[in-house]
Amino acid sequence: MSDQPVDNGKRTWLIASGCAGVVGGVAAAVPFVSSFQPSERARAAGAPVEVDVSNLKPGEKVTVEWRGKPVWIVRRTPEQLAELPKLDPQLADPNSQRKPDELTPEYARNEHRSIKPELLVAVGICSHLGCSPIEKFQPGPQPSLPDDWTGGFLCPCHGSTFDIAGRVYKNKPAPDNLEVPPHMYLSDSRILIGEDKA
């Protein structure tokens, strides 16, 4: 072991430059490592969307965006729900049997196509050419609709009609029902769209 005195100035300089090197290395590594993480935009594009429906009144619809698609949440009235079974003979796929895994999760393969009968969650894109249907909840005769209309959705592009459960009527350009996205209830009033228990 050397008996030479320690040069405190040199020691301080070595410690300071060593610390600066570590800080510089971390500063260089952070952007590199974070570049492997998806961007905020990419995360938002596929991320589940949480929706509070506590203020949604019967007969009202709210639209949210999930994966760049409009998703409708409709609180149906008891009268609208009562009409659903009567419409089966007029519908192309009343039991959602066509493309079930693609368009309708198992928990929505029922007459109302939903987990809770009063709340419809559906992607608002027509299965014909990707147009967005418009709500026509008012029953009765209206332009472009039959005289016995009970309420639902009309695609103004080519005239496809869907009932209040998103089921397509027969002899229309749209080949399939509206898609029901994966979703689940976090509470009685909060829905998570884009994820389900499965």
N, C-alpha and C positions, 0 to 999 in steps of 0.2 A: 504494500500500500504506500502511495506517494505521500511525502510530508509537505508537498507544495500547498501554499495557501489557496483557498477557493476564491475565484474572481467573482464576486457577487454581481457585478454588472453584466458579465457574460452569462451567468446563471439566469438572471432575470430575463435577459434577451432570449435565451434558449426556451425558457418556459413560455414567454409571451408568443414567440413565433410558433411553438408547438400548439398552443391553444388556438392561435389564429388558423393554423393548418387544419385542426379538427373542425372548427366552426366553418371554414371554407368547404371542407369535404362534405359536411352535413348539408350545407346550403346548396351544393351542387347535386347531392343525391336526392333531396326532397323532390325537386321538379321531375327528375328522371323516374323515380318510383311512382309519383302521382300520375305520370303520363300513362301508366298502365291501367288506371282506374277509369271507369266510364265517365263522360262529361255529365254536367248537370242536365243538359238537354237530353242526352241519351238515357239517363236515369229516369227523367220525367216521362219520356216517350213510352217506357214499358212499366213504369212504377204503378202499383195499385193506387186508386183514388178513394179517399174517404169522404163520404157525403152525409151531412146531417139532414134528415127528412122530418124533423120534429115540427117544422112550420108549414109543411106541405099539406094543403087542405084537399078534401075529396074533390075529384074532378080536375085537379091541377097537375101540371107536368113541370119538371125541372130537367135541364140538360147540362151534363158535365162532359169533359173530354177525357178519354182514356185511349192511349196508344194512337192518338190522332183521329179517333172516331167519336162522333157524338153518341153519348149514352143517355137514354131517356129514363127517368124515374117518374112513374105516373101513379098517383094515389087514386084508385078506382072507387067509384061510388057503389053502394049496395045494389043499386038498379043496374049498373053496368055489369057487375058480376053475375046478377041473376039472368042476364041475357046470353051469357057465354054458352051454356049447354044447348040453347035453342038454335044456335048458329051452325052447329056441327055439319048438317047436311049441305050447307052452302060453301064449306071450306075445303081447300085442296088437301090440307094435312092437319086435320083437327087435333090429332093426338101426338103431333111432333115426332112422327116415326121416320120421316125422310132425313137423312144425314143427322141422326140424333147426337152423335158424339161431336160433330162439328158445329151444330147450331143451337143445341139445347142440352145443358147439363142434366144429369139424371134427376136432380132435385127439382127441376123445373119441367119435367115431362108429365104435366098434369093439365087439366082443363084451363087453368088460369095462367099457366106457364110461369110460375113464380114460387118462391119459398113461402111468402105470406100472400094469401089471396088478394088483399087490397093493394099490394105494391108490385107493379110491373117494372122490371129492369130489363131494358132491351137496347140493342144497338140501332140507332136511327138511320140505317142505310138500307135502301131497297135491294132485295136480292136479284133484281133484274139487271140494272146497269149501274148500280151504285149511287143513284140519286138519293136525296133525303126527303122522305115523305113528310107531309104536314099533318098536324093534328086536326081532326074533324070530330070532336067529341059530342057536338050537338046532334041529337037524333032527329030523324025526319028528312023529307026531301030537300035536296040541295043540288046546285050545279055539279055535274060529273059524278053524282052519287045516286044510288037507287032510292026509290020512294020509301022503302022500308028500312032505311039506314038506321042502325042502332048506336053508332058512334065508333070511332077508331081512327085510322090513318089513311090518307090518300097520297099516292105518289103522283104529283101533277105532270111528271114527264111523259108517262105512258099509260096512266090510268089504273095502276095496280092499287087494290084496296086491301087493308088489313083490319082485323077486328081489334078490340081494345086489349087483346092478349098478344097482338102482333102476329096473328095467324092469317095467312093469305087466303083470299077468296078464290074459288074455282074460276077457270077460264080467264085468267089475268096474265099479263106478261111475266110477272114475278114468279119464278119457279118454286120458291121456298118461303117459309115463315121468316120473320125478322130474327136475327141472332140474339140469344140470351147470353150475355158474357158471364164468365165465372164471377161469382160474388158471394158474400156472406154477411151476416149481421153481427156487428160488434156489440150492439145493444139494441133495444127496441127502436131507437131512432137514428142509429148510425150504421151505414152500409159501407162495406169495403168492396170496391169494384176492381176486378183483376186478380182476385185471389179467393179461394174457397178452402174448406177444410180438407178436401181431397188433395 
